Amino acid sequence: MRIEGYGRVDRDVSLDFSFDGRRFAGHPGDTLASALMAEGVVLTGRSFKYHRPRGVLTDTSAEPNALVTVGRGAGRDPNTRATVQELYNGLEARSQNRWPTLSLDLWAVNDLAAPFLGAGFYYKTFMWPRAFWEKLYEPIIRRAAGLGALSGEADGERYEKAYAFCDLLVIGAGPAGLMAARVAAEAGAQVILCTEEPRFGGRLLAEAEEVDGQPGHLWVAGVLARLRGMDNVRLMPRTTVTGAYDGGTYGALERVSHHVADPQGAPRECFWRIVAQRAVLAAGALERPVAFGDNDRPGVMLASALRGYLHRYGAAPGRQVAVFTNNDDGHRTARDLARAGLNVVALVDSRHDAESLAGEVPFFPGWQVCGTQGRRRLSGITLRAPDGRRDVLQVEALGVSGGYNPSLHLTCHMGARPVWRDDIAAFVPPAAHVPGLTVAGSANGAFTTYGCLTEGAEAGAEAVRVLGFRAEVADNIPQANNTPNRLRRLWAVPGRGRAWLDFQNDVTVKDVRQAAAENYASVEHMKRYTTQGMATDQGKSSNVSALAILADATGRDIPETGTTTFRPPYSPIAIAAMGAGGQGAGFAPERFTTSHEASLRRAAPMVEAGLWYRPSYFPVKGERHWRPACDREVRMVRDRVGVCDVSTLGKIDLQGRDVGRFLDCVYANTFSTLKPGRTRYGLMLREDGFVMDDGTTARLAELHWLMTTTTAAAGQVMRHLDWVKQAYAQGWDVRFISVTEQWAQFAVAGPQARDLLNDVLDAPIDNLGFPYMANGAVSIGGTRARLFRISFSGEHAYEVAVPSRYGAALWDLLVARAEALGGGPYGMEALNVLRIEKGHITHAEIHGRTTAHDIGMGRMIAAKDCIGRTMAGRPGLVNDREELVGLRPLAGGTLTAGAHLFAPEADPVRENDHGYTTSACFSPTLGEERALGFLLNGHRRHGETVRLVDHLRGIDTLCEVTAPCAFDPTGGRLRD
Amino acid sequence: MRLTCPLCGARDRREFTYQGDAIMLTRPSNDDPTAFSDWLHLRDNPAGRTRDLWYHEAGCCAWLVVERDTVTHAVHSVALVEGEDAD
């Protein structure tokens, strides 16, 4: 129902929405929870385990009960707290965890079995047979218990992530947060003010209370107007600061467009990383209920929430209401509800000596509420007098207050533990917690408005003074209520019926006591045994009460019992927000070569090589499969000429007098003796003696060198060179930079490679002037280019490099000339076959566990100090190694990479393993399958027969061991 | 977590690559395998101050020695591996 004259919703405008298909209306400014309440809907959900009817408990983000699914289709949003969801026209919400409907939920039979389903039930019952857990028990339990579900489809909604920086981050915009922000902003600091609510003002919007002689909400409006007028203030509504991290970094979730029907292109949520020099936590405090029999009946709410719905939305769950409290704050609810014209039938205060602060309301000091009546909503409560006498009252709503817990969660995100304050019966932040963070107001245990205003102002001033700003606080504090809230502890009312603590996970007082009785006496054990505090609300309304009951059950006091650990996030964050931008193509950057478009025009399928995309093969008419294309391209290179884009190899330009000396250090073999115009193969080791990478390095001129790395290890090699240079070669005359992106480089390979090049070079080359492993400057159509006579294919081959802006044009030119000679482009598949035929290694072979010795290059390690030399000499890295060999099938059959090698007569089991294969292909040149692999002492076993077994693919083939190089072993083709 | 690169200023830790103990700076000068093996493989695991190597990979590519506390997460100093006036 709506209360006339109350609430700050816009009653002139009506918004249509639906809940479980029924149509309702609310107003701008409503939450889904307030609009449902105004429409008389009290039952909003079913509980997790027992499917008990539940209604709204809070008016905050800590809501454990009123979880609904909003929207439909792929982007539907389950487990949305109705207390947070703002109303918009056309909003569709559905209840969760019920079947078939919310009012008739057949799973509620679980509640009848409740005597058997208490703490530890699953652990004790579903122990055996073991296999039944996964196949039978768990699926049924999951079906019966649970919350809302995602659609299972890809979420098409937009999410965003962003960074922000400030001098002062103020978390919470109640009286403390507003004062902190105002004082700091007036001092000139860059301030970010976040509130998780849609409006700034915090609890001042939910109370009938004056600040500075005017209604609280008007004072808020004044402060806000001032903050809005300052360009050093950033106001962030609907933004929950979810975690505190090292270095003044805070995570925050902004709900950008959950509150509008049409986001107009805005993202749904944005995850912020806010870097703040200082921060003030002014997150307020959360009221906690008192546990008593059947205290989960829809209509039983927190007293502060009942008051909040009245003042904020003019909504109430019924006309007949009562309040049950152990502190003065509950009296304010009774007072305000009575003033609003509701029939407050009882103010029950568990304190014998309490005096009513609620005027004419019937007052029951020393009484307690010990039970409730009703089916799907509250219809009555049972009171118990100090002398044991009982009374039953008809009510539609009950406000309960057990005191307040400061929202100190963020202070504990970096390992600090809260401390217990007996006078307010609550945990407060410890003296030292998150560096740079101070706590002010109710979050710090200051439970009066004046206390909040004062602490906020002081915290804001102190924070920016540390940063060098002049901040004034003196006599700046507005007049406000400063009456402390008196309280006498009451956690649970003894008596019959289940008294609920954790509403979201269905944990009762009895469950906690049972955990203690079974010696789960540590708070962390109790939590896991009962699931107390493990739901999406993380026990915000129940943890302190539960551990107080555990303390009582184990005969300890509360500080001794301790708390569980608060971890980020403060409230749930969609994974989609944290991973914003990472879906689909956003998952990883894409790197394209200059020939990419040309390759796509030829319908070449692309394969990923690191972040690069490289053509797999270039199909011609009639080729429907990679193999015919690959075989053709291999023959083309061996017989005529092929062109391949090799720009993805890492290219590092090195200059200086000490480059030779530097390369001697990072390569296993010697480079300082290399003459300008010559190129050399180099093997790079890690410090532990294993191979890191290989490639060629060309000496372009006396002081100018160019290193190439493999595509996969380019980043690692660059990092390694930086390391060696900065750590071990300080003061050497060496400078280097990656030029991978700056140069396009193409391999031209095959017997007609020189013919092709001489077609395009401005000045022709010959074998004498440009022998194998030569390099030099050339020009193509007047453009300066670099030519290297190097070969990965084993053919007479060159690599020609031009600045990237000429790459696409040169590619087209080379391919056209190659085709005129009967050749053409070749892709990664052919490249791989060509190198396997030659026994050349890639990272399939140098995979991090192989040494120079293993790949037959042990003698390349020169007698000089270089990275990895000492460790490579360890006996275990030289003796009885699995060594690189070639393999060919003795009687046909397929060879695969990843197969294992055994003696022919041996049982193919792990104990008899003699090695494994790393690369395999069909060699069109040799007309048979070929593989490379590592075989125990393989260097000495050429000619032997081994058994190749691939258990996964069902392959078992006898193979002959050969040298790795199976084609042109003398290298004659390289030098012609 | 944030690190203040001496060249670039305060940056988010996502710009940096962690390597390990700064003991890697003191490479054995001889070729004694035992000395090398100890240097390469043996590490202290202190609760308290450590000196770590970080690489400003998404920044200036400087290798850095970061002195920090594994218990409090406080960062005490960030220095260049390569002395600023080394060459």
Chai-1 contact restraints between the chains, C-beta under 6 A:
chainA,res_idxA,chainB,res_idxB,connection_type,confidence,min_distance_angstrom,max_distance_angstrom,comment,restraint_id
A,D246,B,M1,contact,1.0,0.0,6.0,A-B,restraint_1
A,D246,B,H73,contact,1.0,0.0,6.0,A-B,restraint_2
A,G247,B,M1,contact,1.0,0.0,6.0,A-B,restraint_3
A,G247,B,R2,contact,1.0,0.0,6.0,A-B,restraint_4
A,D688,B,L40,contact,1.0,0.0,6.0,A-B,restraint_5
A,R719,B,Y55,contact,1.0,0.0,6.0,A-B,restraint_6
A,D722,B,C61,contact,1.0,0.0,6.0,A-B,restraint_7
A,W723,B,W63,contact,1.0,0.0,6.0,A-B,restraint_8
A,Q726,B,W63,contact,1.0,0.0,6.0,A-B,restraint_9
A,Q726,B,V81,contact,1.0,0.0,6.0,A-B,restraint_10
A,Q726,B,E82,contact,1.0,0.0,6.0,A-B,restraint_11
A,A727,B,L25,contact,1.0,0.0,6.0,A-B,restraint_12
A,A727,B,V81,contact,1.0,0.0,6.0,A-B,restraint_13
A,Q730,B,E82,contact,1.0,0.0,6.0,A-B,restraint_14
A,Q730,B,A86,contact,1.0,0.0,6.0,A-B,restraint_15
A,G731,B,A86,contact,1.0,0.0,6.0,A-B,restraint_16
A,G731,B,D87,contact,1.0,0.0,6.0,A-B,restraint_17
A,T870,B,D31,contact,1.0,0.0,6.0,A-B,restraint_18
A,T870,B,P33,contact,1.0,0.0,6.0,A-B,restraint_19
A,T870,B,F36,contact,1.0,0.0,6.0,A-B,restraint_20
A,M871,B,F36,contact,1.0,0.0,6.0,A-B,restraint_21
A,R874,B,P33,contact,1.0,0.0,6.0,A-B,restraint_22
